[in-house]
Amino acid sequence: MKILLVEDDRYTVAKIIEILAQHQYVVEVAADSEKAIQLMQSYEYDLLIADVVLPGLDGISLCCYLREKNYQLPILLLSVKASVSDRVFGLNAGADDYLVKPFDSAELVARVGALLRRREQFVSPALTWGALRLFPNTRRATWQGKPLNLTAKEFRLLQLFLENPQRIFSKDVILDRLWTATESAKAGTVAAHMKGLRQKLKAAGVKVEIIETIYGVGYQLGSPLDLEQPVQGSPVLPIKIEPSPAQQEVMAVAAEVLQEIRASLNEETALFEQVIAQLSAGTLERELRRQAERHAHQLAGSLGSLGLSQGFEAAQQIELLLQGEMALRQTATRQLQYFVELLKQALVAIPMPIAPASPRIASARLLVIDDDRILVNQLRLAAVAAGFNLEIATTLADGRRAIAQNPPDAILLDLSFNEDTEDGLKLLAELDEQNSSIPVLAFTVRDSLTDRIAVTRLGGRAFLHKPISISEVFNAIAQVIDPPPIPEAKILVVDDDPQILATFVELLPAWGLQVTTLAQPQRFWELLRTAVPDLLVLNVSMPQFSGIELCQVVRHDPRWENLPILMLLERENADLIHQIFMAGADDYICKPIVAPELITRLLNRLERIRLRQQPRS
């Protein structure tokens, strides 16, 4: 297991590494949040441990940032602050647990183990690709129901791609994920295992490449195909389907939008043609070069969002050329001409958007403030196809007027405008000063940590970095406009103190939680089977059967081994805390119960479970 530790105190770093190394954990260290974010963008980690007090971006803000970016790994916060309000604040920021310094070594190991155990529990029980099925919990794989005899590495290799169907993995990343540093594996090792896996799949009857080679880049999971062939002699007749009136409307708008896009092709590349002309004459103006560089950056974002890899790469290369010295004028001119021609070809091939919006935003009004005509037109077309209202403003001034005249349900706001001296952050600040309730989603090619923090401080609800697909944009809008409610969950509370039981009955129903209480531990097993709870709360100290014993009984039964368990303690005690985690508990809370901390811990635990149980896309 690989753990990222974000801590600037050398003594604490040395202590944690020493403790965790004794339990075969691999620990990498970042001295600040910015370094931690860079590492997480490059490598995969199973757990993050972060100090609350850090230079620059603090641990709480780092936690918020990671959850906003949909990182689902468990997070353990460390702090010298031990008050209930501090713990609640940390948990509300998205942390899974909170450990107060100075801490006991056994408790740190127990908490780390509990967090990692919960992470493993939510691996999908079966991963599928056509007729291929992979069972991570039992290390079994089948093709059309017949078992596949795979080595441990071949199994993990296949599991890696099935769990990440959209991702391209380079050989270096695969080595980092599946091999340890002591195994001395090289890129050729990955190729050898890939070859062995493919041979076994082919021998089992798989007629297509499950894992495709992306030459010069790495490997990616292919698309599952229907391998059943039509019966010989049975003609396949085409079926003619007349479009409905609604479909005809979408097709008409589509034709109009595509005509607008293609009519603007010359405008999209005119800036680059001017650069080529001036570069050839040896008189390239600094301002023109700056404008062209900015336009190339914007085009890369919009074309990447549409999945046009050729156009995305061409725009990126143009931007890099404009950022360079261009000392060899003739060479730079030829390179620019080549990439501009590639860009034109990509613009002609702009696809029809296929991005059905969530029904939750079907009746919503969305205001898009963005001067990126290509991407805006694609959003407009997708909105018509999905049946919801979308208004476009290409300048901040037009955006302000649209908000004043008819406030929308949500705003998609770019931060950079070619013809504007101000940026989107100013409008966001104005809305924040007005205490506007309209949710704003930043939608931009800018990706600095400074911009992300600014958007967060000014009340922005999401940060969408281009390139991003239109379907992802719609999903983000749906989450903001109409976030899915936390589903009602069933909580079983076992405690011999009637006042504690009454506290749970009083507090939890208001949060959509159904509470079942039990004051007699001897009836526990009977009630557990009839109540079938989503989360179990056990008091540690009870007559006849202790909470630790009940916890162990639950963990010994395969049906309940993944049930989240929260223990109630009379007081903080390092030895007792170690015992409850060793027994299989997931969390604990000390009496007297503080309502905000209890609610926060329960809701966070249930929400994290819901997110992890969602089907993989």
VMD Tcl script that draws the C-alpha trace (Angstrom):
set ca {
  {0.00 0.00 0.00}
  {1.34 3.43 -0.95}
  {0.71 6.37 1.39}
  {1.35 10.07 0.74}
  {2.34 12.01 3.88}
  {2.00 15.82 3.72}
  {3.98 17.16 6.69}
  {6.66 19.85 7.08}
  {7.93 18.80 10.51}
  {10.97 16.55 10.04}
  {10.63 14.81 13.41}
  {7.00 13.89 12.73}
  {7.87 12.71 9.21}
  {10.66 10.46 10.51}
  {8.42 9.05 13.24}
  {5.51 8.24 10.91}
  {7.77 6.66 8.28}
  {9.40 4.50 10.94}
  {6.05 3.37 12.36}
  {4.41 2.60 9.01}
  {7.50 0.98 7.46}
  {7.32 -1.66 10.21}
  {3.91 -2.65 8.75}
  {5.14 -2.79 5.11}
  {3.55 0.52 4.05}
  {5.36 2.56 1.40}
  {5.40 6.25 2.43}
  {6.19 9.19 0.15}
  {6.54 12.68 1.63}
  {5.51 16.15 0.47}
  {6.49 19.15 2.59}
  {3.58 21.30 1.38}
  {0.20 21.04 -0.36}
  {1.42 22.24 -3.74}
  {4.00 19.43 -3.91}
  {1.35 16.96 -2.72}
  {-1.01 17.97 -5.55}
  {1.79 17.57 -8.09}
  {2.54 14.07 -6.79}
  {-1.13 13.04 -6.82}
  {-1.48 14.20 -10.41}
  {1.42 11.93 -11.37}
  {1.04 8.89 -9.09}
  {-1.68 6.80 -7.44}
  {-1.90 6.58 -3.65}
  {-4.05 4.44 -1.38}
  {-4.18 6.91 1.54}
  {-3.34 10.56 2.25}
  {-2.11 11.67 5.69}
  {-1.94 15.47 5.99}
  {-1.11 17.88 8.79}
  {-3.66 20.66 9.21}
  {-0.98 23.34 9.64}
  {1.17 23.51 6.50}
  {3.11 26.26 4.72}
  {1.02 27.86 1.96}
  {-2.21 25.94 1.46}
  {-3.28 24.36 4.78}
  {-4.41 20.76 5.22}
  {-8.12 21.64 5.41}
  {-7.95 23.54 2.10}
  {-5.98 20.69 0.53}
  {-8.70 18.29 1.62}
  {-11.43 20.52 0.10}
  {-9.46 20.81 -3.15}
  {-9.00 17.04 -3.50}
  {-12.68 16.30 -2.86}
  {-13.65 19.01 -5.39}
  {-11.42 17.24 -7.92}
  {-13.19 13.92 -7.12}
  {-10.22 12.20 -5.51}
  {-11.82 9.35 -3.54}
  {-8.83 8.10 -1.56}
  {-9.19 8.12 2.26}
  {-7.78 11.18 4.04}
  {-6.46 11.24 7.62}
  {-5.86 14.70 9.09}
  {-3.25 15.30 11.83}
  {-3.48 18.27 14.19}
  {-2.52 19.53 17.62}
  {-6.03 21.01 17.86}
  {-8.24 18.64 19.82}
  {-11.53 20.55 20.19}
  {-14.80 19.14 18.87}
  {-15.25 22.12 16.53}
  {-11.82 21.49 14.96}
  {-12.61 17.82 14.41}
  {-16.02 18.63 12.91}
  {-14.43 21.26 10.66}
  {-11.91 18.73 9.37}
  {-14.52 16.04 8.75}
  {-16.80 18.52 6.96}
  {-13.90 19.38 4.66}
  {-14.02 15.80 3.39}
  {-11.56 14.01 5.68}
  {-12.33 10.44 6.69}
  {-10.63 10.62 10.07}
  {-8.87 13.06 12.40}
  {-5.95 12.19 14.70}
  {-4.74 14.54 17.44}
  {-1.01 15.08 18.05}
  {0.83 13.73 19.94}
  {-0.53 10.32 18.98}
  {0.18 6.78 20.03}
  {1.97 4.60 17.45}
  {-0.54 1.77 17.83}
  {-3.47 4.12 17.28}
  {-1.90 5.55 14.10}
  {-1.39 2.05 12.70}
  {-4.92 1.03 13.69}
  {-6.51 4.09 12.06}
  {-4.47 3.67 8.89}
  {-5.43 0.01 8.71}
  {-9.11 0.79 9.22}
  {-9.13 3.43 6.46}
  {-7.34 1.14 4.01}
  {-9.63 -1.76 4.90}
  {-12.70 0.35 4.16}
  {-11.18 1.38 0.82}
  {-10.69 -2.24 -0.19}
  {-14.20 -3.21 0.86}
  {-15.76 -1.08 -1.82}
  {-14.05 -2.65 -4.81}
  {-16.73 -3.78 -7.25}
  {-17.51 -7.49 -6.63}
  {-17.40 -8.22 -10.36}
  {-15.76 -6.28 -13.18}
  {-17.10 -7.08 -16.65}
  {-16.03 -6.55 -20.25}
  {-18.36 -8.33 -22.64}
  {-18.25 -12.01 -21.64}
  {-15.19 -11.44 -19.44}
  {-15.80 -11.33 -15.68}
  {-13.24 -10.51 -13.01}
  {-13.86 -11.10 -9.29}
  {-11.28 -9.05 -7.30}
  {-12.34 -10.37 -3.90}
  {-11.68 -14.01 -4.85}
  {-9.00 -13.45 -7.52}
  {-11.03 -15.34 -10.14}
  {-11.50 -14.53 -13.83}
  {-13.81 -16.16 -16.38}
  {-14.51 -15.85 -20.09}
  {-18.01 -16.99 -21.15}
  {-18.27 -18.74 -17.77}
  {-15.04 -20.73 -18.17}
  {-12.20 -20.05 -15.71}
  {-9.01 -18.31 -16.86}
  {-5.72 -19.49 -15.36}
  {-3.95 -16.17 -14.77}
  {-0.85 -15.40 -12.72}
  {-1.15 -12.86 -9.91}
  {0.46 -10.13 -12.02}
  {-1.70 -10.94 -15.08}
  {-4.81 -10.75 -12.90}
  {-3.81 -7.38 -11.42}
  {-2.92 -6.10 -14.88}
  {-6.37 -6.99 -16.21}
  {-8.02 -5.59 -13.07}
  {-6.18 -2.28 -13.49}
  {-7.66 -1.71 -16.95}
  {-11.18 -2.91 -16.10}
  {-11.28 -0.53 -13.13}
  {-10.09 2.38 -15.31}
  {-11.82 1.82 -18.69}
  {-11.19 5.34 -20.04}
  {-7.59 5.74 -18.96}
  {-4.41 5.23 -20.99}
  {-1.59 3.72 -18.91}
  {2.05 4.08 -19.89}
  {4.48 1.28 -19.04}
  {6.05 3.44 -16.35}
  {2.69 4.02 -14.64}
  {1.88 0.31 -14.81}
  {5.22 -0.46 -13.18}
  {4.48 2.06 -10.45}
  {1.02 0.56 -9.81}
  {1.79 -3.18 -9.94}
  {5.46 -3.64 -9.06}
  {7.41 -2.63 -5.97}
  {10.79 -0.90 -6.07}
  {12.50 -4.06 -4.78}
  {11.29 -6.15 -7.76}
  {13.59 -4.27 -10.21}
  {11.05 -4.47 -13.04}
  {11.56 -2.59 -16.31}
  {9.37 -1.53 -19.25}
  {10.13 -4.85 -20.96}
  {8.63 -6.64 -17.95}
  {5.27 -4.98 -18.62}
  {5.42 -5.94 -22.30}
  {6.21 -9.55 -21.40}
  {3.29 -9.82 -18.97}
  {0.98 -8.13 -21.48}
  {2.01 -10.64 -24.14}
  {1.39 -13.56 -21.77}
  {-2.03 -12.20 -20.79}
  {-3.06 -11.72 -24.42}
  {-1.97 -15.25 -25.33}
  {-4.06 -16.75 -22.52}
  {-7.11 -14.68 -23.51}
  {-6.70 -15.72 -27.15}
  {-6.41 -19.38 -26.13}
  {-9.64 -19.01 -24.14}
  {-11.49 -17.88 -27.28}
  {-11.30 -14.08 -27.04}
  {-11.17 -12.93 -30.69}
  {-10.50 -9.21 -30.10}
  {-7.86 -7.28 -28.18}
  {-9.22 -6.50 -24.73}
  {-6.27 -4.24 -23.96}
  {-5.23 -2.19 -26.98}
  {-1.76 -0.78 -27.63}
  {-1.66 3.01 -28.13}
  {1.64 3.23 -29.97}
  {4.14 5.61 -28.45}
  {1.85 6.20 -25.43}
  {0.85 3.00 -23.65}
  {-2.18 0.74 -23.30}
  {-5.94 1.28 -22.98}
  {-8.98 -0.94 -22.49}
  {-10.76 -1.52 -25.81}
  {-14.51 -1.28 -26.39}
  {-16.42 -4.52 -25.67}
  {-17.89 -5.88 -28.89}
  {-20.83 -8.17 -29.52}
  {-18.98 -11.26 -30.73}
  {-22.06 -13.11 -31.87}
  {-22.19 -13.26 -35.68}
  {-25.50 -13.29 -37.61}
  {-26.70 -16.72 -38.71}
  {-25.53 -17.58 -42.23}
  {-28.20 -17.09 -44.85}
  {-30.22 -14.69 -42.68}
  {-30.27 -11.34 -44.48}
  {-29.92 -8.26 -42.30}
  {-32.41 -5.74 -43.61}
  {-32.03 -2.01 -42.92}
  {-34.76 -0.44 -40.82}
  {-35.92 3.02 -41.78}
  {-36.94 5.18 -38.83}
  {-38.66 8.50 -39.41}
  {-37.48 11.22 -37.01}
  {-40.01 12.57 -34.54}
  {-40.91 16.30 -34.50}
  {-38.57 16.79 -31.52}
  {-35.75 15.03 -33.37}
  {-36.43 17.14 -36.47}
  {-36.05 20.28 -34.33}
  {-32.73 19.04 -32.97}
  {-31.53 18.19 -36.48}
  {-32.50 21.67 -37.71}
  {-30.62 23.36 -34.87}
  {-27.70 21.02 -35.45}
  {-27.50 22.01 -39.09}
  {-27.63 25.69 -38.13}
  {-24.92 25.35 -35.46}
  {-22.61 23.31 -37.65}
  {-23.02 25.87 -40.43}
  {-22.06 28.62 -37.98}
  {-19.02 26.66 -36.82}
  {-17.77 25.98 -40.32}
  {-18.45 29.55 -41.39}
  {-16.17 30.72 -38.60}
  {-13.26 28.45 -39.56}
  {-11.40 31.24 -41.36}
  {-11.85 33.50 -38.31}
  {-10.52 30.79 -35.97}
  {-7.28 30.47 -37.95}
  {-6.97 34.05 -39.28}
  {-4.83 35.11 -36.31}
  {-2.33 32.35 -37.04}
  {-2.22 33.29 -40.74}
  {-1.29 36.84 -39.71}
  {1.51 35.47 -37.51}
  {2.84 33.38 -40.41}
  {2.78 36.40 -42.74}
  {4.59 38.68 -40.28}
  {7.05 35.92 -39.32}
  {7.92 35.39 -42.99}
  {8.56 39.13 -43.35}
  {10.61 39.22 -40.15}
  {8.27 41.75 -38.46}
  {6.30 39.70 -35.92}
  {4.59 42.08 -33.46}
  {4.73 41.15 -29.79}
  {1.02 41.87 -29.17}
  {-0.10 39.77 -32.17}
  {2.09 36.92 -30.96}
  {0.60 37.16 -27.48}
  {-2.98 37.14 -28.83}
  {-2.25 34.16 -31.08}
  {-0.66 32.24 -28.19}
  {-3.71 32.88 -26.02}
  {-6.06 31.85 -28.85}
  {-4.13 28.59 -29.40}
  {-4.42 27.83 -25.69}
  {-8.19 28.40 -25.83}
  {-8.57 26.24 -28.95}
  {-6.65 23.42 -27.30}
  {-9.13 23.46 -24.44}
  {-12.24 23.49 -26.64}
  {-11.01 20.86 -29.14}
  {-9.81 18.63 -26.31}
  {-13.27 18.85 -24.73}
  {-14.78 17.64 -28.02}
  {-12.43 14.67 -28.15}
  {-10.58 15.93 -31.24}
  {-7.09 14.72 -30.39}
  {-5.55 15.90 -33.68}
  {-6.88 19.43 -33.24}
  {-5.94 19.46 -29.55}
  {-2.35 18.44 -30.31}
  {-2.07 20.87 -33.23}
  {-3.27 23.79 -31.08}
  {-0.86 22.77 -28.33}
  {2.06 22.66 -30.77}
  {1.12 26.11 -32.13}
  {1.06 27.46 -28.57}
  {4.49 25.94 -27.83}
  {5.95 27.40 -31.02}
  {4.61 30.86 -30.14}
  {6.09 30.57 -26.65}
  {9.53 29.66 -28.05}
  {12.31 31.92 -29.33}
  {11.63 31.30 -33.08}
  {15.26 31.99 -33.81}
  {15.15 30.08 -37.12}
  {12.53 32.08 -38.98}
  {12.07 29.79 -41.98}
  {11.86 26.64 -39.86}
  {9.34 28.21 -37.46}
  {7.25 29.43 -40.41}
  {7.09 25.94 -41.95}
  {6.21 24.38 -38.61}
  {3.42 26.88 -38.00}
  {2.00 26.34 -41.48}
  {2.00 22.57 -40.93}
  {0.18 22.71 -37.59}
  {-2.31 25.35 -38.78}
  {-3.23 23.05 -41.67}
  {-3.77 20.18 -39.22}
  {-5.90 22.52 -37.12}
  {-8.10 23.39 -40.11}
  {-8.67 19.71 -40.83}
  {-9.71 19.12 -37.22}
  {-12.11 22.06 -37.25}
  {-13.85 20.70 -40.36}
  {-14.31 17.37 -38.57}
  {-16.06 18.78 -35.48}
  {-18.52 16.08 -34.36}
  {-22.14 16.23 -33.32}
  {-22.23 16.27 -29.52}
  {-23.64 13.16 -27.88}
  {-24.21 14.20 -24.29}
  {-27.67 13.54 -22.88}
  {-28.26 15.78 -19.91}
  {-29.50 14.54 -16.58}
  {-33.29 14.72 -16.14}
  {-32.54 16.77 -13.02}
  {-31.60 19.78 -15.20}
  {-34.20 19.28 -17.94}
  {-36.23 22.31 -16.78}
  {-33.27 24.42 -15.67}
  {-32.02 27.67 -17.21}
  {-28.27 27.78 -17.73}
  {-26.28 30.91 -18.58}
  {-22.95 30.32 -20.32}
  {-20.56 33.30 -20.20}
  {-17.76 32.32 -22.57}
  {-16.30 33.67 -25.83}
  {-15.13 30.24 -27.02}
  {-17.50 29.99 -30.01}
  {-16.71 26.39 -30.92}
  {-17.38 24.98 -27.46}
  {-20.34 27.28 -26.79}
  {-22.06 26.17 -30.01}
  {-21.52 22.55 -29.06}
  {-23.08 23.21 -25.66}
  {-25.99 24.96 -27.34}
  {-26.61 22.00 -29.63}
  {-26.32 19.49 -26.81}
  {-28.74 21.56 -24.71}
  {-31.35 21.51 -27.48}
  {-30.92 17.75 -27.84}
  {-31.35 17.33 -24.08}
  {-34.34 19.65 -23.89}
  {-33.18 22.35 -21.47}
  {-32.73 26.11 -21.79}
  {-29.30 27.57 -22.44}
  {-28.48 31.26 -22.89}
  {-25.13 32.46 -24.19}
  {-23.19 35.62 -23.37}
  {-19.84 36.10 -25.08}
  {-18.70 39.05 -22.90}
  {-18.81 39.81 -19.18}
  {-20.97 42.89 -19.89}
  {-23.55 40.75 -21.71}
  {-23.38 38.27 -18.85}
  {-24.14 40.95 -16.26}
  {-27.15 42.14 -18.30}
  {-28.48 38.59 -18.67}
  {-28.19 37.98 -14.91}
  {-29.96 41.27 -14.08}
  {-32.80 40.75 -16.57}
  {-33.56 37.09 -15.93}
  {-31.49 35.35 -13.23}
  {-30.56 31.81 -14.35}
  {-30.51 28.62 -12.29}
  {-26.75 28.25 -12.79}
  {-23.87 30.07 -14.48}
  {-21.04 28.47 -16.45}
  {-18.34 31.17 -16.32}
  {-15.07 31.33 -18.23}
  {-12.28 33.19 -16.46}
  {-10.49 34.56 -19.58}
  {-11.87 36.70 -22.40}
  {-9.90 37.77 -25.47}
  {-11.56 41.17 -25.84}
  {-11.89 42.00 -22.15}
  {-9.43 43.68 -19.82}
  {-11.11 42.07 -16.80}
  {-11.57 38.38 -16.13}
  {-14.36 36.17 -14.82}
  {-13.09 36.37 -11.24}
  {-14.28 39.99 -11.09}
  {-17.85 38.97 -11.95}
  {-17.65 36.14 -9.45}
  {-16.51 38.64 -6.79}
  {-19.46 40.92 -7.63}
  {-21.93 38.06 -7.23}
  {-20.29 37.11 -3.94}
  {-20.63 40.69 -2.64}
  {-24.31 40.67 -3.60}
  {-24.78 37.38 -1.70}
  {-26.16 35.89 -4.90}
  {-27.68 32.43 -4.53}
  {-27.00 31.53 -8.18}
  {-24.45 28.70 -8.29}
  {-21.42 29.53 -10.47}
  {-19.19 26.90 -12.09}
  {-15.80 28.11 -13.34}
  {-15.19 26.79 -16.87}
  {-11.71 27.64 -18.06}
  {-8.38 26.60 -19.57}
  {-6.61 28.20 -16.61}
  {-5.50 25.62 -14.07}
  {-3.32 27.32 -11.47}
  {-3.78 26.62 -7.78}
  {-4.17 30.40 -7.27}
  {-7.21 30.49 -9.58}
  {-8.74 27.45 -7.91}
  {-8.36 28.98 -4.45}
  {-9.79 32.30 -5.71}
  {-12.87 30.56 -7.14}
  {-13.36 28.67 -3.87}
  {-13.02 31.82 -1.74}
  {-15.50 33.72 -3.92}
  {-18.17 31.07 -3.52}
  {-17.70 29.15 -6.79}
  {-19.40 25.76 -6.68}
  {-17.12 23.87 -9.09}
  {-13.96 24.30 -11.14}
  {-14.18 22.68 -14.59}
  {-10.84 22.67 -16.35}
  {-10.85 22.52 -20.15}
  {-10.53 20.17 -21.88}
  {-13.56 18.47 -20.33}
  {-16.30 16.56 -22.14}
  {-19.76 18.05 -22.53}
  {-21.30 15.12 -20.66}
  {-19.00 15.86 -17.70}
  {-20.07 19.52 -17.84}
  {-23.73 18.50 -17.70}
  {-23.09 16.12 -14.82}
  {-21.36 18.89 -12.86}
  {-24.27 21.26 -13.50}
  {-26.74 18.61 -12.34}
  {-24.77 18.07 -9.11}
  {-24.91 21.81 -8.38}
  {-28.51 22.55 -9.40}
  {-30.07 19.48 -7.88}
  {-27.60 17.46 -5.81}
  {-28.77 13.90 -5.20}
  {-30.12 13.52 -1.66}
  {-28.32 11.23 0.70}
  {-30.49 8.10 0.57}
  {-32.28 7.19 3.76}
  {-30.11 4.78 5.69}
  {-30.84 2.43 8.55}
  {-28.80 2.78 11.73}
  {-28.76 0.14 14.49}
  {-27.62 1.52 17.89}
  {-26.75 -0.92 20.70}
  {-26.25 0.62 24.14}
  {-27.52 -0.25 27.61}
  {-27.93 3.46 28.47}
  {-31.50 4.56 27.60}
  {-30.45 8.23 27.53}
  {-27.90 7.53 24.78}
  {-30.52 5.63 22.78}
  {-32.95 8.52 23.22}
  {-30.29 10.94 21.94}
  {-29.92 8.96 18.70}
  {-33.70 8.71 18.24}
  {-34.00 12.47 18.73}
  {-31.13 13.54 16.47}
  {-30.99 11.21 13.48}
  {-34.49 11.13 11.88}
  {-34.20 14.83 10.97}
  {-31.24 13.84 8.76}
  {-33.13 11.16 6.89}
  {-31.79 8.31 9.01}
  {-33.98 5.49 10.29}
  {-32.96 4.48 13.81}
  {-33.40 1.11 15.49}
  {-32.25 0.89 19.12}
  {-31.37 -2.05 21.34}
  {-30.72 -1.89 25.10}
  {-30.22 -5.65 25.59}
  {-27.02 -6.89 23.90}
  {-28.09 -10.53 24.22}
  {-30.75 -9.89 21.52}
  {-28.18 -8.34 19.18}
  {-27.81 -11.12 16.59}
  {-31.55 -11.59 16.24}
  {-32.16 -7.88 15.70}
  {-29.17 -7.48 13.33}
  {-30.66 -10.06 10.95}
  {-34.12 -8.54 11.00}
  {-33.11 -4.83 10.88}
  {-30.37 -5.25 8.17}
  {-28.74 -1.88 9.02}
  {-26.48 0.21 6.77}
  {-24.35 1.26 9.75}
  {-23.90 -0.14 13.23}
  {-23.21 1.84 16.44}
  {-21.94 -0.19 19.42}
  {-21.17 0.92 22.96}
  {-17.84 -0.55 24.08}
  {-18.81 -1.18 27.71}
  {-22.03 -3.17 28.21}
  {-23.05 -5.97 30.60}
  {-22.87 -9.60 29.41}
  {-21.45 -8.77 25.93}
  {-19.04 -5.93 25.21}
  {-19.12 -3.85 22.05}
  {-15.71 -5.22 21.05}
  {-17.01 -8.80 21.25}
  {-20.09 -7.91 19.18}
  {-17.85 -6.18 16.65}
  {-15.71 -9.32 16.32}
  {-18.80 -11.49 15.88}
  {-19.98 -9.23 13.03}
  {-16.59 -9.28 11.31}
  {-16.43 -13.10 11.49}
  {-19.61 -13.47 9.41}
  {-19.07 -13.00 5.62}
  {-22.49 -11.37 5.25}
  {-21.63 -8.55 7.66}
  {-17.87 -8.24 7.29}
  {-18.20 -4.98 5.34}
  {-20.82 -3.34 7.58}
  {-19.49 0.04 8.84}
  {-19.15 0.04 12.65}
  {-18.82 3.09 14.91}
  {-17.92 2.52 18.57}
  {-18.98 4.64 21.55}
  {-16.25 5.19 24.17}
  {-16.55 6.59 27.66}
  {-13.25 8.46 27.25}
  {-10.10 8.69 25.09}
  {-7.86 5.71 25.82}
  {-5.04 4.70 23.48}
  {-5.08 1.01 24.44}
  {-8.85 0.75 24.09}
  {-8.81 2.59 20.77}
  {-6.19 0.14 19.51}
  {-8.42 -2.77 20.62}
  {-11.52 -1.52 18.83}
  {-9.68 -0.99 15.56}
  {-8.07 -4.43 15.84}
  {-11.56 -5.87 16.38}
  {-12.63 -4.38 13.04}
  {-14.29 -1.07 13.98}
  {-14.22 1.73 11.40}
  {-14.49 4.76 13.69}
  {-15.28 5.84 17.22}
  {-16.74 8.77 19.12}
  {-16.38 9.64 22.80}
  {-19.14 10.40 25.27}
  {-20.69 12.77 26.05}
  {-22.03 12.80 22.49}
  {-21.65 16.13 20.69}
  {-24.42 16.36 18.10}
  {-22.50 18.11 15.27}
  {-19.60 15.65 15.46}
  {-21.90 12.62 15.56}
  {-24.01 13.80 12.61}
  {-20.93 14.74 10.59}
  {-19.24 11.38 11.15}
  {-22.36 9.37 10.31}
  {-23.31 11.36 7.19}
  {-19.75 11.44 5.87}
  {-19.42 7.70 6.35}
  {-22.73 7.00 4.58}
  {-21.99 9.43 1.74}
  {-18.55 7.92 1.15}
  {-20.12 4.45 1.05}
  {-22.71 5.65 -1.49}
  {-20.03 7.17 -3.74}
  {-17.87 4.06 -3.66}
  {-20.80 1.77 -4.44}
  {-21.77 3.72 -7.57}
  {-21.16 1.76 -10.79}
  {-17.89 2.58 -12.51}
  {-18.31 4.61 -15.66}
}
mol new
graphics top color blue
foreach p $ca { graphics top sphere $p radius 0.5 }
foreach p [lrange $ca 0 end-1] q [lrange $ca 1 end] { graphics top cylinder $p $q radius 0.2 }
display resetview
